[in-house]
């Protein structure tokens, strides 16, 4: 059987699907890293609040209290910024996943087309073989009937 016209399309679709999968995995990894950084920031902020509470109950000066509050404010800003990063990474991951799904569907569609082409070729081959067999049987019958007439 001749090489199918769909094999090149399948090869290209596989390459695109693999590249899309790699980009999706990279986006997932960045999203996971962003969540991990957020967890670290939140843990540090909670520890810092605990320290502030401990120092406040033991007594602290106004300047020291203001320093604690300023630093806590910076930590809160960092948490907000990190949430924005998580949102951005989530959108990127969703986009890459959608691209991968689209490429995967294309690959499967080309595979289906190849499968149908192969089925058509097989049916054609079977019909051709049947025709050859029928012609051979008809020729033998004809030859046999001609020999009995002689």
PALUMRO-985226 format. One record per residue (C-alpha): residue in one letter; x, y, z. Coordinates in steps of 0.2 Angstrom, whole numbers, plus 2048, in hexadecimal, padded with zeros to 3 digits. Layout:
% PALUMRO-985226
+--------+-----+-----+-----+
| residu |  px |  py |  pz |
+--------+-----+-----+-----+
|      a |   X |   Y |   Z |
...
+--------+-----+-----+-----+
END
This chain:
% PALUMRO-985226
+--------+-----+-----+-----+
| residu |  px |  py |  pz |
+--------+-----+-----+-----+
|      x | 800 | 800 | 800 |
|      x | 806 | 811 | 7FC |
|      x | 80B | 81D | 80A |
|      x | 7FC | 827 | 810 |
|      x | 7FB | 83A | 80D |
|      x | 7F5 | 83B | 81F |
|      x | 805 | 834 | 827 |
|      x | 80E | 845 | 824 |
|      x | 7FF | 84E | 82C |
|      x | 7FF | 842 | 83B |
|      x | 812 | 844 | 83D |
|      x | 810 | 857 | 83D |
|      x | 801 | 856 | 849 |
|      x | 80B | 84B | 855 |
|      x | 819 | 858 | 855 |
|      x | 80C | 866 | 859 |
|      x | 803 | 85B | 866 |
|      x | 814 | 857 | 86F |
|      x | 819 | 869 | 86F |
|      x | 808 | 86F | 875 |
|      x | 80A | 862 | 883 |
|      x | 81B | 868 | 888 |
|      x | 815 | 87A | 889 |
|      x | 806 | 874 | 893 |
|      x | 811 | 86B | 89F |
|      x | 81C | 87A | 8A1 |
|      x | 80D | 885 | 8A4 |
|      x | 807 | 878 | 8B1 |
|      x | 819 | 878 | 8BA |
|      x | 819 | 88B | 8BA |
|      x | 807 | 88B | 8C2 |
|      x | 80D | 87F | 8CF |
|      x | 81C | 889 | 8D3 |
|      x | 811 | 899 | 8D5 |
|      x | 806 | 890 | 8E1 |
|      x | 815 | 88A | 8EB |
|      x | 81C | 89C | 8EC |
|      x | 80A | 8A2 | 8F2 |
|      x | 80A | 894 | 8FF |
|      x | 81C | 89A | 905 |
|      x | 816 | 8AC | 905 |
|      x | 807 | 8A8 | 90F |
|      x | 810 | 89D | 91B |
|      x | 81D | 8AB | 91E |
|      x | 80F | 8B8 | 920 |
|      x | 807 | 8AD | 92D |
|      x | 817 | 8AA | 936 |
|      x | 81A | 8BD | 936 |
|      x | 809 | 8C0 | 93D |
|      x | 80C | 8B4 | 94B |
|      x | 81D | 8BD | 94F |
|      x | 814 | 8CD | 94F |
|      x | 807 | 8C7 | 95B |
|      x | 814 | 8BF | 966 |
|      x | 81E | 8CF | 967 |
|      x | 80F | 8DA | 969 |
|      x | 809 | 8D0 | 978 |
|      x | 81B | 8D2 | 980 |
|      x | 81B | 8E4 | 97C |
|      x | 823 | 8EE | 96E |
|      x | 827 | 8FF | 969 |
|      x | 81C | 909 | 95C |
|      x | 82A | 909 | 94F |
|      x | 82D | 8F7 | 951 |
|      x | 81A | 8F4 | 94F |
|      x | 819 | 8FF | 940 |
|      x | 828 | 8F6 | 938 |
|      x | 81E | 8E5 | 93B |
|      x | 80F | 8ED | 933 |
|      x | 818 | 8F4 | 924 |
|      x | 821 | 8E3 | 921 |
|      x | 810 | 8DA | 922 |
|      x | 809 | 8E6 | 915 |
|      x | 817 | 8E2 | 909 |
|      x | 813 | 8CF | 90C |
|      x | 801 | 8D2 | 908 |
|      x | 806 | 8DB | 8F8 |
|      x | 811 | 8CD | 8F4 |
|      x | 803 | 8C1 | 8F7 |
|      x | 7F7 | 8CB | 8EB |
|      x | 805 | 8CC | 8DE |
|      x | 808 | 8B9 | 8DF |
|      x | 7F5 | 8B6 | 8DD |
|      x | 7F6 | 8C0 | 8CD |
|      x | 804 | 8B5 | 8C8 |
|      x | 7FA | 8A6 | 8CC |
|      x | 7EB | 8AD | 8C2 |
|      x | 7F7 | 8B0 | 8B3 |
|      x | 7FF | 89F | 8B4 |
|      x | 7ED | 897 | 8B5 |
|      x | 7E8 | 8A0 | 8A5 |
|      x | 7F8 | 89B | 89C |
|      x | 7F5 | 889 | 8A2 |
|      x | 7E3 | 889 | 89C |
|      x | 7E8 | 890 | 88B |
|      x | 7F6 | 883 | 889 |
|      x | 7EA | 875 | 88E |
|      x | 7DD | 87B | 881 |
|      x | 7EB | 87C | 874 |
|      x | 7F1 | 86A | 878 |
|      x | 7DF | 863 | 878 |
|      x | 7DC | 86B | 867 |
|      x | 7ED | 864 | 860 |
|      x | 7E8 | 853 | 868 |
|      x | 7D7 | 853 | 85F |
|      x | 7DF | 857 | 84E |
|      x | 7EB | 849 | 851 |
|      x | 7DD | 83D | 854 |
|      x | 7D3 | 843 | 845 |
|      x | 7E2 | 840 | 83A |
|      x | 7E4 | 82F | 841 |
|      x | 7D2 | 82B | 83E |
|      x | 7D4 | 831 | 82C |
|      x | 7E3 | 826 | 829 |
|      x | 7D9 | 817 | 831 |
|      x | 7CA | 81B | 825 |
|      x | 7D6 | 81C | 816 |
|      x | 7DE | 80B | 81B |
|      x | 7CD | 803 | 81D |
|      x | 7C8 | 80A | 80B |
|      x | 7D8 | 803 | 804 |
|      x | 7D5 | 7F2 | 80C |
|      x | 7C4 | 7F1 | 805 |
|      x | 7CA | 7F6 | 7F4 |
|      x | 7D7 | 7E9 | 7F5 |
|      x | 7CA | 7DC | 7FB |
|      x | 7BF | 7E0 | 7EC |
|      x | 7CE | 7DF | 7E0 |
|      x | 7D3 | 7CE | 7E7 |
|      x | 7C1 | 7C8 | 7E5 |
|      x | 7C0 | 7CF | 7D3 |
|      x | 7D0 | 7C6 | 7CF |
|      x | 7C9 | 7B6 | 7D7 |
|      x | 7B9 | 7B7 | 7CE |
|      x | 7C1 | 7BA | 7BD |
|      x | 7CD | 7AB | 7C0 |
|      x | 7BE | 7A0 | 7C5 |
|      x | 7B4 | 7A6 | 7B6 |
|      x | 7C3 | 7A3 | 7AB |
|      x | 7C5 | 791 | 7B2 |
|      x | 7B3 | 78E | 7AF |
|      x | 7B4 | 794 | 79D |
|      x | 7C3 | 78A | 79A |
|      x | 7BB | 77B | 7A1 |
|      x | 7AB | 77D | 797 |
|      x | 7B5 | 780 | 787 |
|      x | 7BF | 770 | 78A |
|      x | 7AF | 766 | 78C |
|      x | 7A8 | 76D | 77C |
|      x | 7B7 | 767 | 772 |
+--------+-----+-----+-----+
END
